[in-house]
Amino acid sequence: MHYTTREKITVGVVYGDQARIRPVWFVWDGRRYQVTSINHVWRDKAGREVLVFFSVSDEANTYLLCYHTVQLEWSICGVSMEG
Amino acid sequence: MHVDMDAFFASVEQRVNPAWRGRPLVVCGGGKRTVVAAASYEARPYGIRSGMPLYEAQRKCSDLLVVQADIPTYVDASVRVLQILQGFTPAVEVYSIDEAFLDVTGSLMLFRGAERIARMIQERIDEELRLTCSIGIAPNKLLAKLASGMHKPNGLQVIREEEISALLEDLPVEEVWGIGPRLATYLHEMGISTCGQLGRIPLGILERRFGLIGTMLYRMARGVDDSSVAPFGAAPDARSIGHSMTLDQDICSKDEIGGYVLLLAEMVGRRLRSGGYAGRTVVLTLRYSDFCTFSRRMTMKRYITTGPEIHELAMRILDGIRLRDAVRLVGVSLANLVKGRVQIPLFEGERKGEELALAMDRVNDRYGEFTLSWGPLLGGRKGRVVPPSWRPKDGDLIHAIS
């Protein structure tokens, strides 16, 4: 089951080498979600702005997070619930 | 060396969503009558293949997961694969979004052999993207492409010079790169079903029957291919630029068809200008509901670059066609191209049209495709597709942030 949204969220991120970033938790609608795996990372462009998408999972579901590199904001774009 | 990503779109989707791994899945376009763009390996035992209409795929597998194509994800993965390949040789020819040819002649000493390079490429792609690819190694591109398809997925096949004739002897002609279903049918009608048989036909007979193609067939049957790897960035100029789309439902009204023609013309114009091209010949392709497909063309004296100009000419072509049936597919392309044209339009109207197009390009470059467009296209489909001629752009090659 898929749920599509576009809401600003707060994300806890670890910066690694070569400017790589790794979300470790995020807060969405007042609830904190712990990221247990990063499934895939890719970039897209909205005009000149580069958007970095992270498909991440917690113990239950998969979430699509987006980092807006110009506004320096995070948003959640979708949730995929198993089953 | 030929590198072919395994079930690329489907595999990327299974990376993005772990719940989809191990399940039969197809990636499709967004239209109601879309076809399968890619099928996961789990879907293939059901007889599901790329190009099959979605309703047919769903009939074959009731549990089939249908995912709408997300082009930016695939483009990003493809660019990352390209960056890995360029770490082994600068001679990388991007053949399509999921295929590339490499000339590794100059890297053999450094990496100690072609097979080792292939293994390292497979390891790097697995490590960085968790995707698999199949690799073919051979003396030329024709045979390398054949080899990469022999052991999929995650395969590695080497064809050595001394193995070529034995391999080709019983190989069905349709398995050779460049021999499509229609050509294969002609050959079958001539009693030729394998490359061995094709190779024994005298060149003169093939040339009389097929013209220039006959010469190519003669060479292909012997595994001969002199084409070189055209490194990314040194690819030859495009000969035509076009887009087509299958409509959500068959339509008879020329006005309605004209709406799609405008969208396609705008997409063609945008690609044309971003590549620095201008063209003189507009080609309109229509497919009737019975799949009968035909093209009509019209050539102008001057070169054009803008969507409205392409649209106007395409509509003149459409006006001259007496539709005998409802239309299910519309295609617009521009041929007779030149690159880097510097010609100031003579008339004010043309100059204003070009200036307007360039101004719209600047807005859309900054804020995204179709931010600024023509009124009739508002709220319509904003097609985002991967044309066969897809190659990464400079902007795609910026350093990944993660």
Chai-1 contact restraints between the chains, C-beta under 6 A:
chainA,res_idxA,chainB,res_idxB,connection_type,confidence,min_distance_angstrom,max_distance_angstrom,comment,restraint_id
A,A19,B,I401,contact,1.0,0.0,6.0,A-B,restraint_1
A,R20,B,S402,contact,1.0,0.0,6.0,A-B,restraint_2
A,I21,B,S402,contact,1.0,0.0,6.0,A-B,restraint_3
A,N39,B,R15,contact,1.0,0.0,6.0,A-B,restraint_4
A,N39,B,V16,contact,1.0,0.0,6.0,A-B,restraint_5
A,N39,B,P18,contact,1.0,0.0,6.0,A-B,restraint_6
A,H40,B,R15,contact,1.0,0.0,6.0,A-B,restraint_7
A,H40,B,V16,contact,1.0,0.0,6.0,A-B,restraint_8
A,V41,B,S402,contact,1.0,0.0,6.0,A-B,restraint_9
A,W42,B,T73,contact,1.0,0.0,6.0,A-B,restraint_10
A,W42,B,D76,contact,1.0,0.0,6.0,A-B,restraint_11
A,R43,B,D76,contact,1.0,0.0,6.0,A-B,restraint_12
A,D44,B,P72,contact,1.0,0.0,6.0,A-B,restraint_13
A,A46,B,G368,contact,1.0,0.0,6.0,A-B,restraint_14
A,G47,B,R366,contact,1.0,0.0,6.0,A-B,restraint_15
A,G47,B,Y367,contact,1.0,0.0,6.0,A-B,restraint_16
A,G47,B,G368,contact,1.0,0.0,6.0,A-B,restraint_17
A,R48,B,R366,contact,1.0,0.0,6.0,A-B,restraint_18
A,V52,B,I401,contact,1.0,0.0,6.0,A-B,restraint_19
A,V52,B,S402,contact,1.0,0.0,6.0,A-B,restraint_20
A,S55,B,V16,contact,1.0,0.0,6.0,A-B,restraint_21
A,S57,B,P18,contact,1.0,0.0,6.0,A-B,restraint_22
A,T62,B,N17,contact,1.0,0.0,6.0,A-B,restraint_23
A,S80,B,N17,contact,1.0,0.0,6.0,A-B,restraint_24
A,E82,B,A19,contact,1.0,0.0,6.0,A-B,restraint_25
